[in-house]
């Protein structure tokens, strides 16, 4: 079956990734226009695919016209449609921010577009080995982007990420090898049919494959204790890069895990091997608590948000492991909500860092006055991260807790509540600092006589200059995403209705 728009979603950014480097041989600063055009095309294609999914449901594309037994199949259903929409929206937002926020090198945009193609590939592939290939593209591009500012700290963070990420990818590949040995196929649809019919869920090769796949993808999703790369990668990379990888790279790791759980192993595997599902939920639950505790004790804002991601991805993976309708909806909603909110939060942190050169919680004193629009947007996003209604953060947590109780796992619901209280603790500390903490006694803070005229681009009366490169567009994208995070809190029925065919197919 030929549906070339699926292949184009992957091919266009990968081909476009070569253009900044080639054009850069003769021209400077051509990377951003190429990336912006590509992001716009990707958003249009994603919109077309989503509208077709709404009208027709799941559809596939066989690369080269080869049948799925021998060729590579691209698949889009309601779940993957949500994910590719998230990728397209976040990409366009980050590119818009990067117009002024940088980096500006052509090589940066080549790696950025390569990452975009890899992310789309992870979202659309229907082949477990092809999933590995796209995960490696995502990994290699991300390692380069983390080190984009060429500092020693960023290079070390990139190396650490490379080592841990390669270990995770290798574990995943071992699991894929076990699946191939046991079934003779790599296609997800064929695997789902072959495993119960000819091998059995309790076969040692199948159980071992799940263990390797789950651990490998847990590295990609930064599940505790496999999260060790995340704090340095997020803290030391340029703010634009941090926003993009926090919103999408780990998100696609969690998506890949969910895709294999429901499209390959299916919930019947958890019924046949209950220890597998229990272990997945248990590790994810520990990640929720550990990530929240680690976030509480951080003084650097980017590291605080990084460890917060460990907790949030723990919730998402726990929801996928519970394998109930409400929990699965909650996991998908929280996947989207976290991707949008973390992208916006790191972009907001980038606005503040660009304007004032500050990074720590204490240095954020009095920022509510100095940058009223950006700080108001950050505050709304932080409250969404806590789960204050009507934000999408609340919606996702509500469905997850409901699904946990429905699945007979009240301890997961209790841990979600406990994590919410811990999140409130570090969020309240930051909000109190931004709005109520005097800045005069804080070293490095924004004071009336030091750094920090109220930027014209952020509702103030001071001049924006090259020393503090904050444009109206940078502030606008943060504010727009904060509004979207609140508006999507009312979209529960829309998510349920759209995802219903997918839920019926997998549960």
Wavefront OBJ file of the C-alpha trace (Angstrom):
o trace
v 0.000 0.000 0.000
v 1.380 3.397 -0.977
v 0.915 6.368 1.327
v 4.009 8.433 0.517
v 3.256 11.225 2.992
v 4.514 8.931 5.758
v 7.831 8.438 3.986
v 8.050 12.167 3.254
v 7.713 13.016 6.942
v 10.970 11.131 7.481
v 12.795 11.762 4.215
v 12.318 15.526 3.921
v 14.169 16.515 7.126
v 16.913 13.936 6.568
v 17.544 15.239 3.039
v 17.208 18.833 4.238
v 19.861 18.119 6.885
v 22.492 18.053 4.140
v 21.576 21.496 2.797
v 22.931 23.781 5.561
v 26.337 22.124 5.321
v 26.403 22.208 1.520
v 25.096 25.759 1.264
v 27.402 26.755 4.096
v 30.376 26.163 1.813
v 29.408 29.394 0.066
v 26.903 31.186 2.295
v 26.683 31.970 5.990
v 23.627 31.673 8.226
v 21.519 29.671 5.764
v 20.659 26.997 8.319
v 17.750 28.772 9.977
v 15.707 29.482 6.802
v 16.132 25.869 5.706
v 15.079 24.594 9.139
v 12.099 26.967 9.275
v 10.874 25.904 5.837
v 11.316 22.236 6.706
v 9.464 22.661 10.007
v 6.561 24.328 8.211
v 6.364 21.537 5.629
v 6.494 18.904 8.381
v 3.643 20.577 10.260
v 1.531 20.664 7.097
v 2.255 17.002 6.344
v 1.517 16.000 9.942
v -1.780 17.871 9.782
v -2.670 16.046 6.570
v -1.832 12.677 8.127
v -3.854 13.406 11.269
v -6.890 14.488 9.250
v -6.684 11.272 7.266
v -6.437 9.205 10.450
v -9.572 10.943 11.730
v -11.391 10.114 8.494
v -10.047 6.625 7.746
v -8.276 5.312 10.836
v -4.987 3.430 10.795
v -3.077 3.191 7.515
v 0.357 1.989 6.371
v 3.025 2.584 3.747
v 5.318 -0.183 2.478
v 8.678 1.307 1.511
v 9.631 0.367 -2.041
v 6.356 -1.500 -2.454
v 7.756 -4.584 -0.733
v 5.308 -6.528 1.457
v 5.830 -6.167 5.177
v 7.279 -9.659 5.578
v 10.312 -8.599 3.550
v 10.210 -4.817 3.514
v 9.893 -1.962 5.965
v 6.439 -0.810 6.951
v 5.521 2.667 8.134
v 2.383 2.776 10.247
v 0.231 5.589 11.555
v -2.632 5.100 13.985
v -4.218 7.400 16.537
v -1.302 7.059 18.978
v 1.413 7.766 16.428
v -0.687 10.582 14.946
v -0.663 12.310 18.326
v 3.102 11.847 18.583
v 3.979 13.143 15.110
v 1.732 16.153 15.758
v 3.668 16.835 18.953
v 6.968 16.526 17.069
v 5.836 18.921 14.342
v 4.479 21.550 16.738
v 7.469 21.484 19.088
v 9.869 21.632 16.137
v 8.217 24.729 14.689
v 8.138 26.434 18.090
v 11.805 25.707 18.814
v 12.880 26.863 15.353
v 10.950 30.108 15.864
v 12.730 30.630 19.191
v 16.124 29.824 17.681
v 15.773 32.660 15.154
v 17.050 35.015 17.849
v 17.980 32.612 20.641
v 20.478 30.614 18.572
v 22.632 28.633 18.019
v 23.127 29.997 14.517
v 25.781 27.738 12.971
v 24.868 25.806 9.826
v 26.196 22.593 11.393
v 23.741 23.003 14.264
v 20.771 23.069 11.902
v 22.043 20.036 10.000
v 22.112 18.032 13.232
v 18.751 19.509 14.253
v 17.066 18.414 11.012
v 18.673 14.982 11.207
v 17.225 14.648 14.701
v 13.802 15.673 13.380
v 13.931 12.950 10.735
v 14.948 10.360 13.312
v 12.129 11.376 15.642
v 9.573 11.080 12.853
v 11.000 7.669 11.999
v 10.618 6.431 15.569
v 7.040 7.673 15.568
v 6.055 5.972 12.312
v 8.052 2.764 11.903
v 6.312 -0.594 12.107
v 9.543 -2.616 12.246
v 11.496 -3.286 15.441
v 14.923 -3.207 13.774
v 14.051 -0.061 11.866
v 13.076 1.365 15.259
v 16.661 0.723 16.375
v 18.016 2.516 13.305
v 15.902 5.596 13.956
v 16.726 5.562 17.663
v 20.399 5.606 16.701
v 19.826 8.550 14.361
v 18.093 10.347 17.221
v 20.940 9.466 19.565
v 23.787 10.508 17.273
v 22.148 13.818 16.397
v 21.356 14.520 20.040
v 24.917 13.826 21.180
v 26.149 16.395 18.660
v 23.537 18.972 19.662
v 24.302 18.669 23.379
v 27.877 19.724 22.610
v 26.778 22.479 20.215
v 28.261 25.353 22.215
v 31.660 23.582 22.208
v 32.351 24.131 25.904
v 34.258 21.552 27.927
v 31.262 20.900 30.184
v 28.951 20.377 27.226
v 31.447 18.025 25.569
v 31.696 15.963 28.753
v 27.898 15.843 29.075
v 27.653 14.734 25.455
v 30.245 11.994 25.995
v 28.389 10.757 29.069
v 25.119 10.740 27.135
v 26.801 8.888 24.257
v 28.160 6.143 26.521
v 24.914 5.590 28.403
v 22.763 5.973 25.286
v 24.863 3.492 23.331
v 24.528 0.977 26.153
v 20.753 1.411 26.069
v 20.609 1.014 22.298
v 22.770 -2.114 22.493
v 20.460 -3.687 25.061
v 17.484 -2.904 22.853
v 19.232 -4.502 19.868
v 19.913 -7.680 21.854
v 16.193 -7.860 22.631
v 15.386 -7.445 18.942
v 17.795 -10.267 18.153
v 15.980 -12.572 20.565
v 12.677 -11.688 18.892
v 14.102 -12.501 15.461
v 15.514 -15.828 16.627
v 12.232 -16.785 18.266
v 9.849 -15.703 15.497
v 11.798 -15.165 12.278
v 10.288 -11.713 11.690
v 10.915 -8.094 12.641
v 7.581 -6.600 11.594
v 5.525 -5.497 14.590
v 2.202 -6.741 13.221
v 3.681 -10.139 12.345
v 5.377 -10.362 15.744
v 2.107 -9.704 17.560
v 0.502 -12.585 15.656
v 3.464 -14.987 15.694
v 4.425 -14.810 19.368
v 1.197 -16.285 20.820
v 0.514 -18.645 17.909
v 3.883 -20.325 17.369
v 6.153 -19.454 20.296
v 4.128 -18.541 23.368
v 4.478 -15.605 25.714
v 6.286 -17.652 28.347
v 9.049 -18.784 26.009
v 12.416 -17.809 27.562
v 13.482 -15.979 24.405
v 10.343 -13.828 24.444
v 10.674 -13.032 28.144
v 14.369 -12.230 27.720
v 13.639 -10.049 24.707
v 11.128 -8.016 26.708
v 13.625 -7.518 29.519
v 16.349 -6.263 27.181
v 13.972 -4.064 25.183
v 12.404 -2.562 28.309
v 15.742 -1.790 29.946
v 17.222 -0.371 26.740
v 14.284 1.947 26.130
v 14.160 2.913 29.807
v 17.641 4.364 29.303
v 16.289 6.464 26.444
v 13.340 7.586 28.591
v 15.592 8.383 31.591
v 13.878 6.033 34.043
v 15.635 5.786 37.427
v 18.280 4.396 37.956
v 19.082 4.612 34.225
v 18.727 8.383 34.213
v 22.335 9.345 34.934
v 22.866 11.128 31.614
v 19.923 13.489 31.861
v 21.017 16.160 34.333
v 24.303 17.011 32.622
v 22.823 16.744 29.121
v 19.998 19.142 29.966
v 22.044 21.534 32.108
v 25.090 21.932 29.865
v 23.524 22.020 26.402
v 22.343 25.286 24.810
v 18.859 26.278 25.950
v 17.348 25.702 22.511
v 18.775 22.183 22.458
v 17.620 21.455 26.004
v 14.090 22.525 25.123
v 14.005 20.308 22.046
v 15.479 17.147 23.527
v 13.516 17.461 26.777
v 10.295 17.832 24.839
v 10.930 15.114 22.261
v 14.007 12.868 22.604
v 13.092 11.176 25.885
v 9.418 11.428 24.933
v 10.063 9.245 21.904
v 11.944 6.778 24.110
v 8.823 6.385 26.244
v 6.687 6.214 23.102
v 8.875 3.448 21.652
v 8.469 1.437 24.849
v 4.698 1.864 24.747
v 4.575 1.011 21.057
v 6.400 -2.279 21.580
v 4.404 -3.151 24.696
v 1.081 -2.752 22.891
v 1.947 -3.516 19.252
v 4.376 -6.431 19.743
v 4.024 -8.042 23.162
v 0.409 -6.894 23.753
v -1.293 -6.807 27.185
v -1.740 -10.576 26.916
v 1.993 -10.885 27.620
v 1.489 -9.221 31.010
v -1.333 -11.674 31.734
v 0.890 -14.635 30.863
v 3.979 -13.216 32.605
v 2.577 -10.950 35.345
v 6.033 -10.401 36.828
v 7.034 -8.472 33.687
v 4.248 -5.931 34.045
v 4.694 -5.691 37.806
v 8.434 -5.061 37.431
v 7.885 -2.369 34.801
v 5.361 -0.560 36.992
v 7.551 -0.976 40.093
v 10.647 0.536 38.479
v 8.568 3.357 37.028
v 7.038 4.037 40.442
v 10.487 4.243 42.032
v 11.466 6.662 39.260
v 8.522 8.906 40.160
v 9.689 9.239 43.760
v 13.425 9.412 43.029
v 13.061 12.032 40.325
v 10.847 14.199 42.518
v 13.223 13.996 45.491
v 16.252 14.788 43.324
v 14.438 17.781 41.832
v 13.629 19.177 45.282
v 17.289 19.385 46.306
v 18.556 21.156 43.172
v 19.602 24.807 43.132
v 20.204 25.037 39.369
v 16.883 25.563 37.570
v 17.765 23.451 34.522
v 18.894 20.531 36.690
v 15.721 20.831 38.747
v 13.618 20.553 35.603
v 15.803 17.693 34.335
v 15.187 15.580 37.431
v 11.530 16.526 37.240
v 11.511 14.768 33.862
v 12.738 11.572 35.536
v 9.620 11.657 37.717
v 7.245 12.569 34.898
v 8.512 9.824 32.590
v 8.159 7.441 35.519
v 4.459 8.310 35.632
v 4.117 7.832 31.892
v 5.827 4.421 31.861
v 3.858 3.296 34.928
v 0.656 4.223 33.101
v 1.694 2.181 30.072
v 2.571 -0.763 32.311
v -0.831 -0.740 34.035
v -2.469 -1.553 30.686
v -5.959 -0.222 31.440
v -7.934 2.131 29.243
v -7.821 5.096 31.613
v -4.145 4.590 32.421
v -3.215 4.352 28.737
v -5.129 7.536 27.935
v -3.403 9.186 30.889
v 0.016 8.055 29.715
v -0.555 9.458 26.226
v -2.035 12.728 27.510
v 0.843 13.163 29.959
v 3.328 12.342 27.195
v 1.917 15.227 25.163
v 1.523 17.552 28.132
v 5.001 16.956 29.454
v 6.506 17.442 26.003
v 4.807 20.808 25.565
v 5.363 22.055 29.120
v 9.027 21.068 29.353
v 9.773 22.562 25.959
v 8.170 25.823 27.066
v 9.828 25.804 30.491
v 13.313 25.348 29.085
v 12.645 28.032 26.482
v 11.498 30.287 29.322
v 14.672 29.518 31.242
v 16.544 30.397 28.060
v 14.806 33.770 27.852
v 15.836 34.561 31.433
v 19.401 33.351 30.881
v 19.741 35.357 27.667
v 18.465 38.512 29.347
v 20.221 38.313 32.696
v 22.768 35.492 32.596
v 21.295 33.739 35.643
v 20.687 30.040 36.283
v 20.041 29.322 39.966
v 16.830 29.501 41.958
v 18.232 32.201 44.285
v 19.208 34.372 41.333
v 15.583 34.344 40.132
v 14.689 36.720 42.980
v 12.438 39.602 41.909
v 12.144 38.385 38.306
v 8.365 38.683 38.425
v 8.883 42.438 38.247
v 11.768 42.485 35.787
v 10.293 40.077 33.205
v 6.555 40.018 33.894
v 5.362 38.245 30.752
v 8.028 35.530 30.628
v 7.804 34.877 34.361
v 3.994 34.730 34.272
v 4.226 32.144 31.491
v 6.838 30.169 33.435
v 4.631 30.314 36.542
v 1.621 28.976 34.638
v 3.728 26.154 33.201
v 5.162 25.279 36.616
v 1.656 25.059 38.052
v 0.737 22.809 35.141
v 3.726 20.624 35.999
v 2.373 20.324 39.532
v -0.988 19.301 38.110
v -3.102 22.290 39.044
v -6.387 22.211 37.089
v -7.336 22.966 34.389
v -3.884 22.345 32.886
v -2.982 19.353 30.742
v -0.640 18.338 33.560
v -3.665 17.836 35.800
v -5.533 15.975 33.067
v -2.751 13.451 32.514
v -2.219 12.809 36.226
v -5.960 12.444 36.775
v -6.260 9.741 34.129
v -3.150 7.941 35.408
v -4.372 7.910 39.015
v -7.825 6.814 37.873
v -6.301 4.047 35.762
v -4.125 2.899 38.672
v -7.147 2.534 40.931
v -9.033 0.818 38.107
v -6.121 -1.636 37.719
v -6.073 -2.454 41.438
v -2.815 -0.580 42.019
v -3.731 2.145 44.534
v -0.077 2.446 45.569
v 0.684 3.928 42.126
v -2.086 6.487 42.598
v -0.691 7.298 46.047
v 2.809 7.742 44.627
v 1.451 10.080 41.935
v -0.133 12.170 44.704
v 3.076 12.113 46.772
v 5.101 13.163 43.736
v 2.646 15.983 43.119
v 3.266 17.279 46.641
v 7.039 17.122 46.106
v 6.627 18.916 42.785
v 4.602 21.592 44.564
v 7.469 21.964 47.031
v 10.134 22.890 44.485
v 7.713 24.820 42.287
v 6.485 26.889 45.249
v 10.100 27.634 46.185
v 10.791 28.979 42.701
v 7.528 30.944 42.514
v 8.152 32.489 45.930
v 11.639 33.503 44.841
v 10.465 35.063 41.583
v 7.609 37.059 43.069
v 8.300 37.667 46.755
v 12.062 37.392 47.357
v 13.930 40.745 47.469
v 16.865 40.708 45.096
v 19.147 43.213 46.800
v 20.807 40.704 49.119
v 21.192 37.892 46.578
v 24.509 37.676 44.771
v 23.967 37.501 41.030
v 20.260 38.331 41.215
v 18.593 40.941 39.048
v 18.583 44.190 41.054
v 17.349 47.670 40.349
v 20.845 49.085 40.037
v 22.468 46.107 38.345
v 21.588 43.855 35.466
v 18.010 43.972 34.492
v 16.180 46.813 32.914
v 12.681 45.630 32.145
v 13.045 44.396 28.598
v 10.867 46.069 26.008
v 10.173 42.637 24.505
v 8.803 41.464 27.867
v 6.430 44.236 28.772
v 9.021 46.669 30.122
v 10.271 50.056 29.062
v 13.974 49.368 28.639
v 15.774 48.827 25.370
v 16.627 45.395 24.039
v 20.196 45.247 22.817
v 22.651 42.735 21.456
v 24.040 42.055 24.923
v 20.687 40.686 26.019
v 19.315 39.108 22.851
v 15.691 38.592 23.869
v 13.156 39.240 21.132
v 9.402 39.523 21.309
v 9.184 36.229 19.419
v 11.182 34.372 22.082
v 8.834 35.566 24.815
v 5.779 34.984 22.640
v 6.456 31.282 22.002
v 6.816 30.654 25.747
v 3.589 32.513 26.476
v 1.759 30.745 23.641
v 2.785 27.309 24.901
v 1.676 28.215 28.426
v -1.757 29.147 27.070
v -1.861 25.884 25.092
v -0.972 23.891 28.222
v -3.960 25.399 30.018
v -6.337 25.108 27.051
v -5.515 21.427 26.520
v -6.611 20.777 30.085
v -10.170 20.996 28.754
v -9.484 18.504 25.948
v -10.044 15.267 27.869
v -13.137 14.241 25.863
v -11.311 15.088 22.625
v -8.362 12.859 23.541
v -10.707 10.027 24.548
v -12.750 10.227 21.353
v -9.689 10.438 19.101
v -7.825 7.595 20.841
v -10.836 5.292 21.148
v -10.101 3.210 17.981
v -6.510 2.692 19.149
v -7.670 1.670 22.624
v -10.147 -0.818 21.182
v -7.437 -2.326 18.981
v -4.814 -2.866 21.688
v -6.801 -3.569 24.873
l 1 2 3 4 5 6 7 8 9 10 11 12 13 14 15 16 17 18 19 20 21 22 23 24 25 26 27 28 29 30 31 32 33 34 35 36 37 38 39 40 41 42 43 44 45 46 47 48 49 50 51 52 53 54 55 56 57 58 59 60 61 62 63 64 65 66 67 68 69 70 71 72 73 74 75 76 77 78 79 80 81 82 83 84 85 86 87 88 89 90 91 92 93 94 95 96 97 98 99 100 101 102 103 104 105 106 107 108 109 110 111 112 113 114 115 116 117 118 119 120 121 122 123 124 125 126 127 128 129 130 131 132 133 134 135 136 137 138 139 140 141 142 143 144 145 146 147 148 149 150 151 152 153 154 155 156 157 158 159 160 161 162 163 164 165 166 167 168 169 170 171 172 173 174 175 176 177 178 179 180 181 182 183 184 185 186 187 188 189 190 191 192 193 194 195 196 197 198 199 200 201 202 203 204 205 206 207 208 209 210 211 212 213 214 215 216 217 218 219 220 221 222 223 224 225 226 227 228 229 230 231 232 233 234 235 236 237 238 239 240 241 242 243 244 245 246 247 248 249 250 251 252 253 254 255 256 257 258 259 260 261 262 263 264 265 266 267 268 269 270 271 272 273 274 275 276 277 278 279 280 281 282 283 284 285 286 287 288 289 290 291 292 293 294 295 296 297 298 299 300 301 302 303 304 305 306 307 308 309 310 311 312 313 314 315 316 317 318 319 320 321 322 323 324 325 326 327 328 329 330 331 332 333 334 335 336 337 338 339 340 341 342 343 344 345 346 347 348 349 350 351 352 353 354 355 356 357 358 359 360 361 362 363 364 365 366 367 368 369 370 371 372 373 374 375 376 377 378 379 380 381 382 383 384 385 386 387 388 389 390 391 392 393 394 395 396 397 398 399 400 401 402 403 404 405 406 407 408 409 410 411 412 413 414 415 416 417 418 419 420 421 422 423 424 425 426 427 428 429 430 431 432 433 434 435 436 437 438 439 440 441 442 443 444 445 446 447 448 449 450 451 452 453 454 455 456 457 458 459 460 461 462 463 464 465 466 467 468 469 470 471 472 473 474 475 476 477 478 479 480 481 482 483 484 485 486 487 488 489 490 491 492 493 494 495 496 497 498 499 500 501 502 503 504 505 506 507
